[in-house]
Amino acid sequence: MGWQKTFTLSRRAKGCHLVTDEIVSHIQDGLKDVKHTSAALTINENWDPDVRKDMDMALDKIVPEDLNWLHTDEGPDVSHTKASLLGSTVSAPITDGQLNLGTWQGIYLTEFRHMPHSRRIVATIM
C-alpha cells in the first residue's frame, strides 16, 4: 500500500511560485528523499523513430536555447523549462505482470542536456 495525503496549498495570485517547502511540510512523514531533474519521462508512440525526432524538434521550437536565460550554470539551461512542460513522472497500468501500454506506445526518457547524463529512475508500483 502506498502513502497518501491530501492537503491544500496557500492562496497565491497569478505567477510561477516555488512551493517545494510548503509541500514538504505536508508530506514529511511519507518522504524518503527529494529528486532534482533536468530531463523528463513521457509515454508516446514507439513504432516510428521519426516521432522521437519530431518531439525533440518541437520542444526546441517551443523552448529555444537562444532566449535570454538567467540560469546558465551549465550553459543556456532550457532543460528545467522543458522538464516542467513534460513532467518527470509517468503512470502506466500493469495487467498480468506486464506494462499495459497501447500497441504502439513506449516510455521515453527525454534528455534536454547536450552532454550525456545517466539518469536514476525511482519506480513505485501500487
Biotite code that builds the C-alpha atoms (Angstrom):
import biotite.structure as struc

atoms = struc.array([
    struc.Atom([0.000, 0.000, 0.000], chain_id="A", res_id=1, res_name="MET", atom_name="CA", element="C"),
    struc.Atom([1.328, 3.447, -0.880], chain_id="A", res_id=2, res_name="GLY", atom_name="CA", element="C"),
    struc.Atom([1.370, 6.523, 1.345], chain_id="A", res_id=3, res_name="TRP", atom_name="CA", element="C"),
    struc.Atom([-1.108, 9.253, 0.510], chain_id="A", res_id=4, res_name="GLN", atom_name="CA", element="C"),
    struc.Atom([-2.190, 12.575, 1.981], chain_id="A", res_id=5, res_name="LYS", atom_name="CA", element="C"),
    struc.Atom([-4.488, 15.292, 0.666], chain_id="A", res_id=6, res_name="THR", atom_name="CA", element="C"),
    struc.Atom([-3.695, 18.918, 1.517], chain_id="A", res_id=7, res_name="PHE", atom_name="CA", element="C"),
    struc.Atom([-4.305, 22.463, 0.279], chain_id="A", res_id=8, res_name="THR", atom_name="CA", element="C"),
    struc.Atom([-1.575, 24.931, -0.711], chain_id="A", res_id=9, res_name="LEU", atom_name="CA", element="C"),
    struc.Atom([-1.718, 28.569, 0.465], chain_id="A", res_id=10, res_name="SER", atom_name="CA", element="C"),
    struc.Atom([-3.525, 31.057, -1.789], chain_id="A", res_id=11, res_name="ARG", atom_name="CA", element="C"),
    struc.Atom([-1.386, 32.774, -4.437], chain_id="A", res_id=12, res_name="ARG", atom_name="CA", element="C"),
    struc.Atom([-2.014, 35.216, -7.284], chain_id="A", res_id=13, res_name="ALA", atom_name="CA", element="C"),
    struc.Atom([-1.073, 34.556, -10.927], chain_id="A", res_id=14, res_name="LYS", atom_name="CA", element="C"),
    struc.Atom([2.588, 33.569, -11.416], chain_id="A", res_id=15, res_name="GLY", atom_name="CA", element="C"),
    struc.Atom([5.123, 30.778, -11.095], chain_id="A", res_id=16, res_name="CYS", atom_name="CA", element="C"),
    struc.Atom([5.541, 30.015, -7.395], chain_id="A", res_id=17, res_name="HIS", atom_name="CA", element="C"),
    struc.Atom([8.147, 27.832, -5.684], chain_id="A", res_id=18, res_name="LEU", atom_name="CA", element="C"),
    struc.Atom([6.136, 25.595, -3.331], chain_id="A", res_id=19, res_name="VAL", atom_name="CA", element="C"),
    struc.Atom([8.625, 22.818, -2.511], chain_id="A", res_id=20, res_name="THR", atom_name="CA", element="C"),
    struc.Atom([8.990, 23.761, 1.167], chain_id="A", res_id=21, res_name="ASP", atom_name="CA", element="C"),
    struc.Atom([5.242, 24.049, 1.637], chain_id="A", res_id=22, res_name="GLU", atom_name="CA", element="C"),
    struc.Atom([4.657, 20.643, 0.024], chain_id="A", res_id=23, res_name="ILE", atom_name="CA", element="C"),
    struc.Atom([7.470, 19.025, 2.022], chain_id="A", res_id=24, res_name="VAL", atom_name="CA", element="C"),
    struc.Atom([5.974, 20.357, 5.252], chain_id="A", res_id=25, res_name="SER", atom_name="CA", element="C"),
    struc.Atom([2.752, 18.491, 4.451], chain_id="A", res_id=26, res_name="HIS", atom_name="CA", element="C"),
    struc.Atom([4.300, 15.216, 3.269], chain_id="A", res_id=27, res_name="ILE", atom_name="CA", element="C"),
    struc.Atom([7.346, 14.906, 5.542], chain_id="A", res_id=28, res_name="GLN", atom_name="CA", element="C"),
    struc.Atom([6.050, 11.642, 7.029], chain_id="A", res_id=29, res_name="ASP", atom_name="CA", element="C"),
    struc.Atom([5.889, 9.992, 3.599], chain_id="A", res_id=30, res_name="GLY", atom_name="CA", element="C"),
    struc.Atom([9.204, 11.222, 2.204], chain_id="A", res_id=31, res_name="LEU", atom_name="CA", element="C"),
    struc.Atom([12.343, 9.191, 1.741], chain_id="A", res_id=32, res_name="LYS", atom_name="CA", element="C"),
    struc.Atom([14.201, 11.806, -0.364], chain_id="A", res_id=33, res_name="ASP", atom_name="CA", element="C"),
    struc.Atom([13.547, 14.534, -2.944], chain_id="A", res_id=34, res_name="VAL", atom_name="CA", element="C"),
    struc.Atom([14.902, 14.282, -6.508], chain_id="A", res_id=35, res_name="LYS", atom_name="CA", element="C"),
    struc.Atom([16.022, 17.020, -8.919], chain_id="A", res_id=36, res_name="HIS", atom_name="CA", element="C"),
    struc.Atom([15.565, 16.675, -12.645], chain_id="A", res_id=37, res_name="THR", atom_name="CA", element="C"),
    struc.Atom([16.506, 18.362, -15.885], chain_id="A", res_id=38, res_name="SER", atom_name="CA", element="C"),
    struc.Atom([15.056, 15.571, -18.010], chain_id="A", res_id=39, res_name="ALA", atom_name="CA", element="C"),
    struc.Atom([11.542, 14.206, -18.423], chain_id="A", res_id=40, res_name="ALA", atom_name="CA", element="C"),
    struc.Atom([9.682, 10.960, -18.857], chain_id="A", res_id=41, res_name="LEU", atom_name="CA", element="C"),
    struc.Atom([6.837, 10.636, -21.313], chain_id="A", res_id=42, res_name="THR", atom_name="CA", element="C"),
    struc.Atom([4.752, 7.958, -22.990], chain_id="A", res_id=43, res_name="ILE", atom_name="CA", element="C"),
    struc.Atom([4.453, 8.261, -26.736], chain_id="A", res_id=44, res_name="ASN", atom_name="CA", element="C"),
    struc.Atom([4.114, 6.300, -29.971], chain_id="A", res_id=45, res_name="GLU", atom_name="CA", element="C"),
    struc.Atom([7.116, 3.974, -30.373], chain_id="A", res_id=46, res_name="ASN", atom_name="CA", element="C"),
    struc.Atom([6.832, 2.349, -33.788], chain_id="A", res_id=47, res_name="TRP", atom_name="CA", element="C"),
    struc.Atom([8.144, 5.174, -35.985], chain_id="A", res_id=48, res_name="ASP", atom_name="CA", element="C"),
    struc.Atom([11.530, 6.554, -34.804], chain_id="A", res_id=49, res_name="PRO", atom_name="CA", element="C"),
    struc.Atom([10.652, 9.868, -36.502], chain_id="A", res_id=50, res_name="ASP", atom_name="CA", element="C"),
    struc.Atom([8.290, 10.567, -33.576], chain_id="A", res_id=51, res_name="VAL", atom_name="CA", element="C"),
    struc.Atom([11.369, 10.955, -31.340], chain_id="A", res_id=52, res_name="ARG", atom_name="CA", element="C"),
    struc.Atom([12.966, 13.402, -33.773], chain_id="A", res_id=53, res_name="LYS", atom_name="CA", element="C"),
    struc.Atom([9.686, 15.311, -34.122], chain_id="A", res_id=54, res_name="ASP", atom_name="CA", element="C"),
    struc.Atom([9.302, 15.613, -30.332], chain_id="A", res_id=55, res_name="MET", atom_name="CA", element="C"),
    struc.Atom([12.865, 16.907, -29.965], chain_id="A", res_id=56, res_name="ASP", atom_name="CA", element="C"),
    struc.Atom([12.350, 19.394, -32.826], chain_id="A", res_id=57, res_name="MET", atom_name="CA", element="C"),
    struc.Atom([9.006, 20.635, -31.465], chain_id="A", res_id=58, res_name="ALA", atom_name="CA", element="C"),
    struc.Atom([10.366, 21.097, -27.936], chain_id="A", res_id=59, res_name="LEU", atom_name="CA", element="C"),
    struc.Atom([13.344, 23.053, -29.319], chain_id="A", res_id=60, res_name="ASP", atom_name="CA", element="C"),
    struc.Atom([10.890, 25.297, -31.197], chain_id="A", res_id=61, res_name="LYS", atom_name="CA", element="C"),
    struc.Atom([8.640, 25.801, -28.145], chain_id="A", res_id=62, res_name="ILE", atom_name="CA", element="C"),
    struc.Atom([11.569, 26.391, -25.746], chain_id="A", res_id=63, res_name="VAL", atom_name="CA", element="C"),
    struc.Atom([14.526, 27.725, -27.801], chain_id="A", res_id=64, res_name="PRO", atom_name="CA", element="C"),
    struc.Atom([18.038, 27.875, -26.369], chain_id="A", res_id=65, res_name="GLU", atom_name="CA", element="C"),
    struc.Atom([18.581, 31.418, -27.675], chain_id="A", res_id=66, res_name="ASP", atom_name="CA", element="C"),
    struc.Atom([16.193, 33.064, -25.203], chain_id="A", res_id=67, res_name="LEU", atom_name="CA", element="C"),
    struc.Atom([17.744, 35.320, -22.569], chain_id="A", res_id=68, res_name="ASN", atom_name="CA", element="C"),
    struc.Atom([18.084, 32.563, -19.923], chain_id="A", res_id=69, res_name="TRP", atom_name="CA", element="C"),
    struc.Atom([19.105, 33.693, -16.438], chain_id="A", res_id=70, res_name="LEU", atom_name="CA", element="C"),
    struc.Atom([20.005, 30.234, -15.107], chain_id="A", res_id=71, res_name="HIS", atom_name="CA", element="C"),
    struc.Atom([23.138, 29.449, -17.148], chain_id="A", res_id=72, res_name="THR", atom_name="CA", element="C"),
    struc.Atom([25.351, 27.483, -14.730], chain_id="A", res_id=73, res_name="ASP", atom_name="CA", element="C"),
    struc.Atom([25.556, 24.657, -17.279], chain_id="A", res_id=74, res_name="GLU", atom_name="CA", element="C"),
    struc.Atom([25.080, 26.736, -20.428], chain_id="A", res_id=75, res_name="GLY", atom_name="CA", element="C"),
    struc.Atom([21.748, 28.101, -21.680], chain_id="A", res_id=76, res_name="PRO", atom_name="CA", element="C"),
    struc.Atom([19.518, 25.961, -19.486], chain_id="A", res_id=77, res_name="ASP", atom_name="CA", element="C"),
    struc.Atom([16.288, 25.197, -21.290], chain_id="A", res_id=78, res_name="VAL", atom_name="CA", element="C"),
    struc.Atom([16.154, 21.821, -19.550], chain_id="A", res_id=79, res_name="SER", atom_name="CA", element="C"),
    struc.Atom([14.217, 22.898, -16.463], chain_id="A", res_id=80, res_name="HIS", atom_name="CA", element="C"),
    struc.Atom([11.510, 24.582, -18.551], chain_id="A", res_id=81, res_name="THR", atom_name="CA", element="C"),
    struc.Atom([11.165, 21.589, -20.859], chain_id="A", res_id=82, res_name="LYS", atom_name="CA", element="C"),
    struc.Atom([11.107, 19.189, -17.899], chain_id="A", res_id=83, res_name="ALA", atom_name="CA", element="C"),
    struc.Atom([8.290, 21.209, -16.340], chain_id="A", res_id=84, res_name="SER", atom_name="CA", element="C"),
    struc.Atom([6.293, 21.102, -19.573], chain_id="A", res_id=85, res_name="LEU", atom_name="CA", element="C"),
    struc.Atom([6.564, 17.317, -19.972], chain_id="A", res_id=86, res_name="LEU", atom_name="CA", element="C"),
    struc.Atom([6.857, 16.240, -16.366], chain_id="A", res_id=87, res_name="GLY", atom_name="CA", element="C"),
    struc.Atom([9.211, 13.945, -14.522], chain_id="A", res_id=88, res_name="SER", atom_name="CA", element="C"),
    struc.Atom([6.784, 11.086, -13.942], chain_id="A", res_id=89, res_name="THR", atom_name="CA", element="C"),
    struc.Atom([4.628, 8.734, -15.929], chain_id="A", res_id=90, res_name="VAL", atom_name="CA", element="C"),
    struc.Atom([1.894, 6.388, -14.819], chain_id="A", res_id=91, res_name="SER", atom_name="CA", element="C"),
    struc.Atom([1.288, 3.139, -16.629], chain_id="A", res_id=92, res_name="ALA", atom_name="CA", element="C"),
    struc.Atom([-1.184, 0.389, -15.822], chain_id="A", res_id=93, res_name="PRO", atom_name="CA", element="C"),
    struc.Atom([0.063, -3.127, -15.079], chain_id="A", res_id=94, res_name="ILE", atom_name="CA", element="C"),
    struc.Atom([-2.006, -6.116, -16.144], chain_id="A", res_id=95, res_name="THR", atom_name="CA", element="C"),
    struc.Atom([-0.995, -9.733, -15.537], chain_id="A", res_id=96, res_name="ASP", atom_name="CA", element="C"),
    struc.Atom([2.552, -8.711, -14.574], chain_id="A", res_id=97, res_name="GLY", atom_name="CA", element="C"),
    struc.Atom([3.172, -6.643, -17.743], chain_id="A", res_id=98, res_name="GLN", atom_name="CA", element="C"),
    struc.Atom([3.028, -2.939, -18.574], chain_id="A", res_id=99, res_name="LEU", atom_name="CA", element="C"),
    struc.Atom([-0.324, -2.422, -20.255], chain_id="A", res_id=100, res_name="ASN", atom_name="CA", element="C"),
    struc.Atom([0.628, 0.256, -22.775], chain_id="A", res_id=101, res_name="LEU", atom_name="CA", element="C"),
    struc.Atom([-1.068, 0.787, -26.121], chain_id="A", res_id=102, res_name="GLY", atom_name="CA", element="C"),
    struc.Atom([0.043, -1.270, -29.114], chain_id="A", res_id=103, res_name="THR", atom_name="CA", element="C"),
    struc.Atom([2.472, 1.386, -30.342], chain_id="A", res_id=104, res_name="TRP", atom_name="CA", element="C"),
    struc.Atom([3.394, 3.057, -27.038], chain_id="A", res_id=105, res_name="GLN", atom_name="CA", element="C"),
    struc.Atom([6.681, 3.189, -25.170], chain_id="A", res_id=106, res_name="GLY", atom_name="CA", element="C"),
    struc.Atom([8.203, 5.056, -22.244], chain_id="A", res_id=107, res_name="ILE", atom_name="CA", element="C"),
    struc.Atom([10.736, 7.685, -23.263], chain_id="A", res_id=108, res_name="TYR", atom_name="CA", element="C"),
    struc.Atom([13.458, 9.480, -21.373], chain_id="A", res_id=109, res_name="LEU", atom_name="CA", element="C"),
    struc.Atom([13.548, 12.951, -22.880], chain_id="A", res_id=110, res_name="THR", atom_name="CA", element="C"),
    struc.Atom([17.050, 14.269, -22.216], chain_id="A", res_id=111, res_name="GLU", atom_name="CA", element="C"),
    struc.Atom([17.419, 18.018, -22.623], chain_id="A", res_id=112, res_name="PHE", atom_name="CA", element="C"),
    struc.Atom([21.125, 18.474, -21.910], chain_id="A", res_id=113, res_name="ARG", atom_name="CA", element="C"),
    struc.Atom([23.578, 18.146, -24.800], chain_id="A", res_id=114, res_name="HIS", atom_name="CA", element="C"),
    struc.Atom([26.185, 16.399, -22.659], chain_id="A", res_id=115, res_name="MET", atom_name="CA", element="C"),
    struc.Atom([25.241, 12.737, -21.966], chain_id="A", res_id=116, res_name="PRO", atom_name="CA", element="C"),
    struc.Atom([23.895, 12.020, -18.484], chain_id="A", res_id=117, res_name="HIS", atom_name="CA", element="C"),
    struc.Atom([22.977, 8.874, -16.607], chain_id="A", res_id=118, res_name="SER", atom_name="CA", element="C"),
    struc.Atom([19.533, 9.188, -15.071], chain_id="A", res_id=119, res_name="ARG", atom_name="CA", element="C"),
    struc.Atom([18.298, 7.421, -11.942], chain_id="A", res_id=120, res_name="ARG", atom_name="CA", element="C"),
    struc.Atom([14.691, 6.230, -12.036], chain_id="A", res_id=121, res_name="ILE", atom_name="CA", element="C"),
    struc.Atom([12.529, 5.650, -8.967], chain_id="A", res_id=122, res_name="VAL", atom_name="CA", element="C"),
    struc.Atom([9.697, 3.222, -9.766], chain_id="A", res_id=123, res_name="ALA", atom_name="CA", element="C"),
    struc.Atom([6.710, 2.968, -7.450], chain_id="A", res_id=124, res_name="THR", atom_name="CA", element="C"),
    struc.Atom([4.273, 0.140, -8.082], chain_id="A", res_id=125, res_name="ILE", atom_name="CA", element="C"),
    struc.Atom([0.978, 0.374, -6.255], chain_id="A", res_id=126, res_name="MET", atom_name="CA", element="C"),
])
